[in-house]
């Protein structure tokens, strides 16, 4: 029997005054976190929420998120976490698909959660500061979390996907505990560590990997509710963070916007971890050169509890690689027939281990498409494995551009374009073309004051890329579309707008 909330209860018993969470207000100790979570649990039980029932949770990265999240777990219920920017129709879809019995929404996120609850015909409870209303309204709090089996659902995370309606990835208590145990081991997290992040806790990286590992190990976790590079730097300085986690766009923003940042600001850090998307090598190099702080990459999906590979603290880090399989996990690169490809060849990445989801909620056919009976998950990501087992992510299968019969991997082109001194952000996409089938297009965000000359830029790229990989179409934008974690969303790039911005004579 293993409830994902058990570690919080255990640390609160062993050392109730140790700091668990830091936000904008006073820190929460482990004793306080257990008290708040238990109050949520008691009120859920009093309202008739039974083990296995689904509860929709909408809140930013604040200590109260953790209190509600572990309170749901301790009740034996299933947390369905959603983006705080979600609209009423989006929340209504997620809540309806998961069959939620209740909606918990942060008091400042209005009116979508309350409207969605009304449309679904379920109660809405507002989460306030310190979860004070739960303490005053709850009956006796439980001494221990409800017993749960490792295979029981703990979380349902809806994946955005590139086509169709979002699907709910079912993560079990066993998945969450395994993820926390694995990252506590590989990151060597101790109760003395001061971890920090601006990642959204409603997403798998912030929720399962960062918060899960920190609280499993008994460390403290500093939270920034909304990412801002200056605010993240202030958090680093204030709490003397020893570990900080983010996605590539966060590190890139910190590099370009934190004007007064110095290497001394990063002196307390023993680890900067990046995930959620591939880290451009040029951004990593520039960050490390400026701040004398190394970034280690990992790789995972919502369907793998955010865990699959990591570079490791005591290994040689290889450029553009996301490391080797995590302990208790296996990674293989396979061709379309399912056979493992030769070392160095490109294929689809498959993952197996205790972090792999049990399946998609109420989607047996979709589950069967990606999850084999023997537990291997097809990721939809293209990559390679070298002789040491280091994985390099080449691209998404669906992002592959086929131009005139030649395969173009957008990430390879992006890595080169990031080397241009005027490029801050870039996304390379395929645009339909009558002659070549697809044409290579680059959407660029430039440094302040930079001007763009398509012919000069294309000539620069031709010196570094094979001719068929060089973008012919360009669009310059103020900023690229991003998801809640800061990941660039290529699916929101309008191919027609890119072609229109390039004009009829794009060049050859």
C-alpha positions as CSV (number, residue, x, y, z in Angstrom):
1,X,0.0,0.0,0.0
2,X,1.5,3.3,-1.1
3,X,-0.1,6.7,-1.1
4,X,1.8,9.5,-2.8
5,X,1.0,11.8,0.1
6,X,2.7,9.5,2.7
7,X,6.1,11.2,2.5
8,X,4.6,14.6,3.6
9,X,3.0,12.9,6.6
10,X,6.2,11.1,7.5
11,X,8.4,14.2,7.3
12,X,5.8,16.2,9.3
13,X,6.0,13.5,12.0
14,X,9.8,13.4,12.0
15,X,10.6,17.1,11.8
16,X,7.4,19.3,11.8
17,X,9.3,22.6,11.9
18,X,11.5,22.0,8.8
19,X,10.6,24.3,6.0
20,X,8.7,22.5,3.1
21,X,7.5,25.4,0.9
22,X,8.4,29.0,0.3
23,X,6.1,31.3,-1.7
24,X,5.3,35.0,-1.6
25,X,4.1,34.9,2.1
26,X,5.5,33.1,5.2
27,X,7.1,29.7,4.6
28,X,5.1,26.5,5.2
29,X,6.7,23.9,7.4
30,X,6.1,20.2,6.9
31,X,3.9,20.3,9.9
32,X,1.9,23.2,8.3
33,X,1.7,21.4,5.0
34,X,0.3,18.2,6.6
35,X,-2.1,20.2,8.6
36,X,-3.4,22.1,5.5
37,X,-3.6,18.9,3.4
38,X,-5.3,17.0,6.1
39,X,-8.0,19.8,6.4
40,X,-8.6,19.4,2.7
41,X,-8.9,15.6,3.0
42,X,-11.3,15.9,5.9
43,X,-13.6,18.2,4.0
44,X,-13.5,16.1,0.9
45,X,-14.5,13.0,2.9
46,X,-17.2,15.0,4.6
47,X,-18.6,16.0,1.2
48,X,-18.8,12.3,0.1
49,X,-15.6,12.3,-2.1
50,X,-14.6,8.6,-2.1
51,X,-11.4,6.9,-3.1
52,X,-11.1,6.9,-6.9
53,X,-13.3,9.9,-7.4
54,X,-11.8,12.7,-9.6
55,X,-11.3,16.2,-8.4
56,X,-10.5,19.1,-10.8
57,X,-7.7,21.3,-9.3
58,X,-6.9,24.7,-10.9
59,X,-4.2,26.7,-9.1
60,X,-0.9,28.4,-9.8
61,X,2.5,27.5,-8.3
62,X,1.7,28.5,-4.7
63,X,2.0,26.5,-1.4
64,X,-1.8,26.1,-1.4
65,X,-1.5,24.0,-4.6
66,X,0.5,21.5,-2.7
67,X,-1.9,21.5,0.2
68,X,-4.9,20.8,-2.0
69,X,-3.0,18.3,-4.2
70,X,-1.8,16.1,-1.3
71,X,-5.1,16.6,0.4
72,X,-6.8,15.0,-2.6
73,X,-4.3,12.2,-2.6
74,X,-4.7,11.6,1.1
75,X,-8.4,11.2,0.6
76,X,-7.7,8.5,-2.0
77,X,-9.2,10.7,-4.7
78,X,-7.6,11.5,-8.1
79,X,-6.3,15.0,-8.9
80,X,-7.1,16.3,-12.4
81,X,-4.8,19.3,-12.6
82,X,-5.5,22.0,-15.2
83,X,-3.8,25.1,-16.6
84,X,-4.8,28.3,-14.8
85,X,-5.2,30.0,-18.2
86,X,-7.9,27.4,-19.3
87,X,-11.2,28.8,-20.5
88,X,-14.6,27.6,-19.3
89,X,-15.1,25.3,-22.4
90,X,-11.6,23.8,-21.9
91,X,-12.2,23.1,-18.2
92,X,-15.7,21.9,-18.9
93,X,-14.3,19.4,-21.5
94,X,-11.6,18.1,-19.1
95,X,-14.0,17.9,-16.1
96,X,-16.6,16.2,-18.2
97,X,-14.2,13.7,-19.8
98,X,-12.8,12.8,-16.4
99,X,-16.2,12.7,-14.7
100,X,-15.0,15.0,-11.8
101,X,-17.2,15.2,-8.7
102,X,-15.8,18.6,-7.5
103,X,-13.9,21.6,-8.8
104,X,-11.2,23.3,-6.6
105,X,-10.1,26.6,-8.0
106,X,-7.7,29.3,-6.7
107,X,-9.6,32.3,-5.6
108,X,-7.8,34.7,-8.0
109,X,-8.5,32.5,-11.1
110,X,-12.0,33.6,-12.1
111,X,-14.6,33.1,-13.4
112,X,-13.8,30.0,-15.6
113,X,-13.5,27.3,-12.9
114,X,-16.7,28.3,-11.2
115,X,-18.6,28.5,-14.5
116,X,-17.2,25.1,-15.6
117,X,-18.4,23.6,-12.3
118,X,-21.8,25.0,-12.8
119,X,-22.0,23.7,-16.3
120,X,-20.9,20.3,-15.1
121,X,-23.4,20.3,-12.2
122,X,-20.7,19.8,-9.5
123,X,-19.7,21.9,-6.5
124,X,-17.1,24.6,-6.7
125,X,-14.8,25.3,-3.8
126,X,-12.5,28.3,-3.8
127,X,-9.0,27.8,-2.6
128,X,-8.0,30.8,-0.4
129,X,-4.7,31.9,1.2
130,X,-3.4,29.4,3.7
131,X,-6.5,27.2,2.8
132,X,-8.0,28.9,5.9
133,X,-11.6,28.1,4.9
134,X,-10.8,24.4,4.8
135,X,-9.6,24.4,8.4
136,X,-12.6,26.2,9.7
137,X,-15.1,24.1,7.8
138,X,-13.5,20.6,8.1
139,X,-14.3,17.9,10.6
140,X,-11.6,15.9,12.3
141,X,-8.5,15.6,10.1
142,X,-7.1,12.1,9.3
143,X,-4.0,10.8,11.1
144,X,-2.8,9.1,7.9
145,X,-3.5,9.1,4.1
146,X,-6.0,6.6,2.8
147,X,-4.2,3.3,1.9
148,X,-3.8,3.0,-1.9
149,X,-2.4,0.3,-4.1
150,X,0.5,1.2,-6.4
151,X,-1.7,0.7,-9.4
152,X,-4.5,3.0,-8.2
153,X,-4.8,6.3,-10.1
154,X,-3.4,9.4,-8.3
155,X,-3.4,12.0,-11.2
156,X,-4.9,12.5,-14.6
157,X,-3.0,14.9,-16.8
158,X,-4.5,16.0,-20.0
159,X,-2.0,16.1,-22.9
160,X,-2.5,18.7,-25.5
161,X,-1.3,16.6,-28.4
162,X,-1.2,17.9,-32.0
163,X,-4.5,16.5,-33.3
164,X,-7.8,15.7,-31.7
165,X,-9.1,16.4,-28.2
166,X,-6.8,16.2,-25.3
167,X,-6.4,12.7,-23.7
168,X,-6.0,12.1,-19.9
169,X,-2.8,10.3,-19.0
170,X,-3.4,8.2,-15.9
171,X,-0.6,8.4,-13.4
172,X,-0.8,6.0,-10.5
173,X,0.5,6.3,-6.9
174,X,3.2,3.9,-7.9
175,X,4.2,6.2,-10.8
176,X,4.5,9.2,-8.6
177,X,6.4,7.5,-5.8
178,X,8.8,5.9,-8.3
179,X,9.4,9.2,-10.0
180,X,10.1,10.9,-6.7
181,X,12.4,8.1,-5.6
182,X,14.3,8.0,-8.8
183,X,15.0,11.7,-9.0
184,X,15.9,11.9,-5.3
185,X,18.5,9.3,-6.1
186,X,20.0,10.7,-9.3
187,X,19.9,14.3,-8.1
188,X,21.2,13.3,-4.7
189,X,18.6,15.4,-3.0
190,X,18.9,15.7,0.8
191,X,16.8,17.6,3.4
192,X,19.4,20.3,3.3
193,X,18.7,21.2,-0.3
194,X,16.8,24.3,-1.2
195,X,15.1,23.7,-4.5
196,X,13.3,26.3,-6.6
197,X,11.3,26.7,-9.7
198,X,8.9,28.9,-11.7
199,X,7.5,25.9,-13.5
200,X,3.7,25.4,-13.2
201,X,2.8,22.7,-10.7
202,X,-0.2,21.7,-12.8
203,X,2.3,20.3,-15.4
204,X,4.1,17.0,-14.9
205,X,7.6,18.5,-14.7
206,X,6.9,20.9,-11.9
207,X,4.4,18.6,-10.2
208,X,5.9,15.1,-10.3
209,X,9.6,15.7,-10.9
210,X,10.4,18.9,-9.0
211,X,7.7,19.0,-6.2
212,X,7.6,15.2,-6.0
213,X,11.3,14.8,-5.5
214,X,11.7,17.8,-3.1
215,X,9.0,16.7,-0.7
216,X,9.9,13.0,-0.9
217,X,13.4,13.9,0.2
218,X,12.3,16.3,2.9
219,X,14.0,19.3,1.1
220,X,12.4,22.8,0.8
221,X,10.9,24.1,-2.4
222,X,10.7,27.7,-3.4
223,X,7.9,28.6,-5.8
224,X,7.4,31.5,-8.2
225,X,3.8,31.7,-9.2
226,X,4.5,33.4,-12.5
227,X,7.7,33.2,-14.5
228,X,9.7,36.4,-14.8
229,X,13.5,36.3,-15.3
230,X,14.1,39.1,-12.8
231,X,11.8,37.5,-10.2
232,X,13.5,34.1,-10.7
233,X,16.9,35.7,-10.1
234,X,15.5,37.4,-7.0
235,X,14.2,34.0,-5.7
236,X,17.6,32.5,-6.3
237,X,19.3,35.2,-4.3
238,X,16.7,35.3,-1.5
239,X,16.5,31.6,-0.8
240,X,20.1,30.7,-1.8
241,X,18.8,27.9,-3.9
242,X,21.0,24.8,-4.3
243,X,18.9,23.4,-7.2
244,X,16.8,25.2,-9.8
245,X,14.6,23.6,-12.5
246,X,13.2,25.1,-15.7
247,X,12.6,24.7,-19.4
248,X,14.9,26.0,-22.2
249,X,12.9,29.2,-22.8
250,X,13.3,30.1,-19.1
251,X,17.1,29.7,-19.2
252,X,17.1,31.7,-22.5
253,X,15.0,34.5,-21.0
254,X,17.3,34.6,-17.9
255,X,20.3,34.9,-20.2
256,X,18.8,37.8,-22.2
257,X,16.9,39.7,-19.6
258,X,18.7,39.4,-16.2
259,X,20.9,42.4,-16.9
260,X,22.6,42.6,-13.5
261,X,23.0,38.8,-13.0
262,X,26.5,37.7,-12.2
263,X,28.2,34.3,-11.7
264,X,28.2,35.1,-7.9
265,X,24.4,34.9,-8.0
266,X,24.6,31.2,-9.0
267,X,27.3,30.3,-6.5
268,X,24.9,28.4,-4.2
269,X,23.6,26.3,-7.0
270,X,24.9,22.8,-7.3
271,X,22.5,21.8,-10.1
272,X,20.5,23.6,-12.7
273,X,18.1,21.1,-14.4
274,X,16.4,21.6,-17.7
275,X,13.6,19.6,-19.3
276,X,10.2,19.9,-21.1
277,X,11.9,20.5,-24.5
278,X,15.2,20.2,-26.2
279,X,17.8,22.7,-25.0
280,X,19.5,24.5,-27.9
281,X,23.2,23.9,-27.5
282,X,24.1,27.5,-28.2
283,X,21.8,28.8,-25.5
284,X,23.3,26.3,-23.0
285,X,26.8,27.3,-24.0
286,X,26.0,31.1,-23.7
287,X,24.3,30.6,-20.3
288,X,27.2,28.6,-18.9
289,X,29.8,31.1,-20.3
290,X,28.0,34.0,-18.7
291,X,27.0,32.6,-15.3
292,X,29.6,29.8,-14.8
293,X,26.7,27.4,-14.1
294,X,26.2,24.1,-15.9
295,X,22.8,23.0,-17.0
296,X,22.0,19.3,-17.0
297,X,19.2,18.0,-19.3
298,X,16.6,15.3,-18.8
299,X,13.8,14.0,-20.9
300,X,10.3,12.7,-20.1
301,X,6.7,12.9,-21.1
302,X,3.4,13.3,-19.2
303,X,2.9,9.6,-20.1
304,X,6.1,8.8,-18.2
305,X,5.6,11.0,-15.1
306,X,8.1,13.4,-16.6
307,X,10.9,10.8,-16.3
308,X,12.9,8.8,-18.8
309,X,16.5,10.0,-19.1
310,X,18.9,12.3,-17.3
311,X,22.5,13.4,-17.9
312,X,23.6,12.6,-14.3
313,X,25.7,14.4,-11.9
314,X,28.9,12.4,-12.3
315,X,28.9,11.7,-16.0
316,X,30.5,13.5,-18.9
317,X,27.8,15.6,-20.4
318,X,27.5,15.3,-24.2
319,X,26.3,18.2,-26.3
320,X,22.7,17.9,-27.5
321,X,22.1,14.7,-25.5
322,X,19.6,14.3,-22.7
323,X,21.5,11.6,-21.0
324,X,20.9,7.9,-20.3
325,X,18.0,5.9,-19.0
326,X,17.1,6.7,-15.4
327,X,17.4,3.9,-12.8
328,X,14.7,1.2,-13.1
329,X,13.9,2.5,-16.6
330,X,14.8,1.3,-20.1
331,X,15.0,3.2,-23.3
332,X,15.2,1.8,-26.9
333,X,15.3,3.4,-30.3
334,X,13.3,1.4,-32.8
335,X,12.3,1.5,-36.4
336,X,8.7,1.3,-37.8
337,X,8.7,-2.5,-37.5
338,X,9.6,-2.3,-33.8
339,X,13.2,-3.6,-34.2
340,X,16.0,-1.8,-32.4
341,X,18.0,0.3,-34.8
342,X,21.8,0.2,-35.0
343,X,23.7,2.5,-32.8
344,X,23.6,6.1,-34.1
345,X,20.6,5.5,-36.4
346,X,17.4,7.6,-36.1
347,X,14.3,5.8,-34.8
348,X,11.3,6.3,-32.5
349,X,12.1,6.3,-28.8
350,X,10.4,3.7,-26.6
351,X,10.4,3.7,-22.8
352,X,9.6,1.1,-20.2
353,X,9.7,1.4,-16.4
354,X,7.7,2.1,-13.2
355,X,7.1,5.7,-14.3
356,X,5.1,4.7,-17.5
357,X,1.4,5.6,-17.2
358,X,-1.3,2.9,-16.9
359,X,-3.0,4.3,-20.0
360,X,-5.3,7.1,-21.2
361,X,-8.4,7.7,-19.3
362,X,-11.4,6.0,-21.0
363,X,-9.4,5.7,-24.3
364,X,-8.6,2.0,-24.7
365,X,-7.9,2.3,-28.4
366,X,-5.6,5.3,-27.9
367,X,-3.8,3.4,-25.1
368,X,-3.3,0.4,-27.3
369,X,-1.7,2.6,-30.0
370,X,1.1,3.7,-27.8
371,X,1.4,1.2,-24.9
372,X,2.3,-2.4,-25.6
373,X,1.2,-5.4,-23.4
374,X,4.7,-5.8,-22.2
375,X,4.8,-2.2,-20.9
376,X,6.8,-0.4,-23.6
377,X,5.6,3.1,-24.5
378,X,5.9,4.6,-28.0
379,X,6.8,8.3,-27.4
380,X,6.3,9.7,-30.9
381,X,9.8,11.3,-30.5
382,X,12.6,10.6,-32.9
383,X,16.1,10.1,-31.5
384,X,19.4,8.3,-31.5
385,X,21.4,6.3,-29.0
386,X,25.2,6.2,-28.9
387,X,27.5,3.4,-27.7
388,X,27.2,4.7,-24.1
389,X,23.4,4.8,-24.2
390,X,23.2,8.6,-24.4
391,X,20.0,9.7,-26.1
392,X,19.8,12.5,-28.5
393,X,16.3,13.8,-29.4
394,X,16.1,14.6,-33.1
395,X,12.5,15.7,-33.3
396,X,8.9,14.7,-33.0
397,X,7.8,12.2,-35.6
398,X,5.0,14.6,-36.6
399,X,7.4,17.6,-36.9
400,X,9.6,15.9,-39.5
401,X,9.8,17.9,-42.7
402,X,10.1,16.0,-46.0
403,X,11.3,18.4,-48.6
404,X,11.6,16.9,-52.1
405,X,12.1,13.5,-50.6
406,X,14.8,14.6,-48.2
407,X,14.2,14.3,-44.4
408,X,14.7,17.6,-42.6
409,X,14.8,17.5,-38.8
410,X,13.6,20.9,-37.5
411,X,15.7,20.7,-34.3
412,X,18.9,20.3,-36.2
413,X,18.1,23.5,-38.2
414,X,17.1,25.4,-35.1
415,X,20.3,24.5,-33.3
416,X,22.2,26.2,-36.2
417,X,20.0,29.2,-36.3
418,X,20.4,29.8,-32.6
419,X,24.1,30.5,-33.3
420,X,23.1,33.7,-35.2
421,X,23.8,36.6,-32.9
422,X,20.5,38.3,-33.7
423,X,18.3,35.3,-32.9
424,X,16.7,35.1,-29.5
425,X,14.1,32.4,-30.3
426,X,13.4,30.3,-33.4
427,X,11.0,27.6,-34.5
428,X,11.4,25.7,-37.8
429,X,8.3,24.2,-39.3
430,X,7.2,22.6,-42.6
431,X,4.9,24.6,-44.9
432,X,3.0,22.9,-47.7
433,X,4.5,23.4,-51.1
434,X,3.2,22.4,-54.5
435,X,6.6,21.5,-55.9
436,X,8.6,20.1,-52.9
437,X,5.7,18.8,-50.9
438,X,6.9,20.8,-47.9
439,X,9.1,23.8,-47.6
440,X,11.4,24.7,-44.7
441,X,10.3,27.8,-42.8
442,X,11.8,29.6,-39.8
443,X,9.8,31.8,-37.4
444,X,12.2,34.1,-35.6
445,X,12.2,36.4,-32.6
446,X,15.1,38.8,-32.8
447,X,17.2,40.7,-30.3
448,X,16.1,44.3,-29.6
449,X,17.2,46.7,-32.4
450,X,18.1,43.9,-34.8
451,X,17.0,44.1,-38.4
452,X,16.3,41.2,-40.7
453,X,17.5,40.6,-44.2
454,X,16.2,37.3,-45.6
455,X,18.8,37.0,-48.3
456,X,21.7,37.7,-45.9
457,X,20.3,35.3,-43.3
458,X,19.8,32.6,-45.9
459,X,23.4,33.0,-47.1
460,X,24.6,32.8,-43.5
461,X,22.6,29.5,-43.0
462,X,23.9,28.0,-46.3
463,X,27.5,28.2,-44.9
464,X,26.4,25.9,-42.0
465,X,23.6,23.7,-43.4
466,X,23.1,21.5,-46.5
467,X,21.2,23.3,-49.2
468,X,17.9,21.4,-48.7
469,X,17.9,22.2,-45.0
470,X,18.2,25.9,-45.4
471,X,14.9,27.8,-44.6
472,X,13.4,29.4,-47.7
473,X,10.5,31.0,-45.8
474,X,10.8,33.4,-42.9
475,X,8.5,35.2,-40.5
476,X,9.8,37.6,-37.8
477,X,7.6,37.9,-34.7
478,X,7.9,39.6,-31.3
479,X,7.6,36.3,-29.5
480,X,6.8,32.7,-30.3
481,X,3.7,31.0,-29.0
482,X,4.3,29.1,-25.8
483,X,2.5,26.7,-23.5
484,X,2.2,27.0,-19.7
485,X,5.7,25.6,-19.1
486,X,7.3,28.0,-21.7
487,X,7.6,25.3,-24.3
488,X,7.3,26.7,-27.8
489,X,4.1,25.5,-29.5
490,X,4.7,24.8,-33.1
491,X,1.1,23.7,-33.7
492,X,0.0,27.3,-33.1
493,X,2.2,28.7,-35.9
494,X,0.1,29.6,-38.9
495,X,1.7,28.2,-42.1
496,X,-0.3,30.6,-44.2
497,X,0.9,33.6,-42.2
498,X,4.5,32.4,-42.6
499,X,4.1,32.1,-46.3
500,X,2.4,35.5,-46.5
501,X,5.2,37.1,-44.4
502,X,7.8,35.6,-46.8
503,X,6.2,36.9,-49.9
504,X,6.0,35.1,-53.3
505,X,9.7,35.3,-54.0
506,X,11.2,33.3,-51.2
507,X,14.3,32.4,-53.0
508,X,15.9,29.1,-53.8
